[in-house]
Amino acid sequence: METKITDPYQIITIERHILQGERSHPEATGTLTNLLYDLALAGKVIASNTTRAGLAEILGRTKEVNVQGEIVQKLDRFADQTIYRINDHTGRLAAMASEEKEGIIPIPENYPTGKYILLYDPLDGSSNIDVNIPTGTIFAIYHRITESGPGTMQDMLQPGRNLVAAGYIVYGSSTMLVYSTGTGVHGFTLDPIVGEFLLSHPEIKIPNNPNYFSVNMGYSNYWTKGVKKYVDYLQGAGDSLINLSMRYVGSLVADFHRNLLAGGVFCYPADTKDPTKPSGKLRLLYEAAPLAFIAEQAGGYASNGKTNILDITPESLHQRTPLFIGNRELVLTAEEFIRHNDPEHLE
Ligand code: AFP
């Protein structure tokens, strides 16, 4: 969506920004605009709870285990329900999918279905809540492929290249929403007093000069030779001309957001630590692909170490993928190290 801001003193709310973008598409019906508003609303509701997460009544685990085998905390469930309830009745969606739910989330029969598909990770990094570290929501929006009726797996399993819009909300020292509809990346900071997301970061571009690399070094013994050599390279080994600082929050949205604004690369490679997760931990459909879309729109790149994340056709809803994302050159270099050192991983 195109936004020409001529007066630097203008206050641009997210509503105004999305609407301005819609006007540059005369064929637009307003459905996507309203869907994005709804996600911003969900973000405000979730933020109002994450900021109170230290309060006794919502702290602690539910002791339930989600489809990924991870312990679900109360705020995960709250975030999941919030996004679902805000979107189930609007007639904009054919179906939804969430990290927290095993199958497709259908639109209830008493409500109309619409032309979009929404996939989301309601509260990424939730194991960090108890220790007051940022968490985030990630969302991905596609056009449905099927013509009508309830959305199907065919509608869900689309390559990131087909994304219509994607974004994330980071619940950190402030709450920020960052989104793209394919014409640049724009960031909004929530004014908690006014209750509005205000444009604070127009036209985000990943700085050319990277500052950081982010990876869980605790797993380095389980990496392939190529990944080890690449991470050494990021630290200045051999003929490397760079020597980056390491920053790793362990909350994908927070790590990605920092590197998007400050320049750098985030890696969650495949490792041999857990034989049940040979492709790393992160999910293709509602983590890697939407962030890859944002990265590309900001001049960056995302790869699984061999291929552009956006070109991967998913085979299942909760598919995992290795992820290298951030500065284009740094991600291309990761692919190069893997190509040269890990031939067994190339088929
Ligand atoms: P949780 O939601 O269980 O906290 O997992 C967060 C996450 O999926 C992602 O946000 C992080 O980048 C990644 O896991 C961290 O995983 P490690 O602890 O294995 O480094």
Boltz pocket constraint, residues with backbone or C-beta under 6 A from the ligand:
constraints:
  - pocket:
      binder: B
      contacts: [[A, 70], [A, 123], [A, 124], [A, 125], [A, 126], [A, 127], [A, 128], [A, 216], [A, 250], [A, 251], [A, 252], [A, 253], [A, 255], [A, 281], [A, 282]]
      max_distance: 6.0
